Amino acid sequence: MTERMKVLVVSYHAPPVLNAESILVWKTIRALSRDFQVQLLTSSVDGSRRLDDDMALPTQVEVIRRNVFHLRNPFLAKVVSRGMGLAVDEAFLFARKTRKTFLDKLSGDVIYSRSHPGASHILAYRIKRQTGKPWIAQFSDPWSANPYHEGHTHFRKRFDRRWERRVIEHADSLVFPTKEILAMYVDAYPHVCVAEKAFVIPHHYTPELYRPRAATTAPTDTDVVTFGYFGDFYGARSPKPLIDAVCEVQRKRPEWTGRIRIRLVGSLAPKYQAEVDRREVRIDQSKASYFDSLIEMSETDVLVLIDAPSKSGVNPFLASKLMDYLGAGRPILGITDSLGTAAEILRGCGHTVVSPYETSRIASAVEKLILERPVVSAPAAYATESVVGELARVLRNRGESSRLNES
């Protein structure tokens, strides 16, 4: 029997740390470990970060934790991280140079790194240079050209650009979640022929993580309809477009006052908390573990995706929560730019897309969703088995090519 191919996964974020990237790593590794021998190289864990011990990795995955200094006080940890981020990647300590004694612990026919942060790719680059193993680098978001990092210092921008160039030049394959991000890299590095070694592979949802919904009775004209948003509000991502739209609907249909409920599951930056507190709209706030949030998604009338509006009118990002929404099989109101992969996926799956700038159109969409209650299903094309199957083919092809060269 042929020995299973070995994959070395390099990711700063991994379970039990709880954030969007760590969840993606967890779902991906669970699937990869069925066909590959997986070794995960990740950072050490301490109490300063949000943890979810229920998000366990398969027992057959070998985990190597690279010691990284963490301040236990969350406030001080944030201050130090922001200070470091003025000049280098906040997780740069994770990417420090590797000794041979450390490399001897690692095994893999192929290296697979994920970002963010970029430090994961920096460490994988160093391992690639020292071992010569084929390397696939996957980007969840743009790195140096991220439009939301325009406030970075000159020193930080130079750092990101220098390391990004090395990664793009030396990685054997590149993986991006959207064709828009791929296009950004094709334009930024014309000398590399990025398109020839790149693959567009979206995020994914895992069907078995959802609880089957119980049969429900037909909705009535007096039912309370819940519009649920799952995730945090920070930076330019604001709850205001949804709240303004619901207020407009209630002014138009005063008999619906009290029928529309907004559910926010996650954290709000202080400036957005003030926006929520001053509105005469029923808004419930809570937090939930990842697993509980999936169950709650399945029981929510309408799921709401809110993306920060872009200056160009094209959204290059693909929020991982959108895939979780699709897996819940509920109607989705996408408040996002009308152009971009997220909007294309939503429309293609029968959901609603409205620009964050168009309050009246969002209000009309809210009204229509209450009146019509569309029935949708989870699309198999974005399930873990299908999506990670594409990634597995990339890993296998690179690994087999390396084995042939070595023999």
Disulfide bonds with the S-S distance in Angstrom:
none
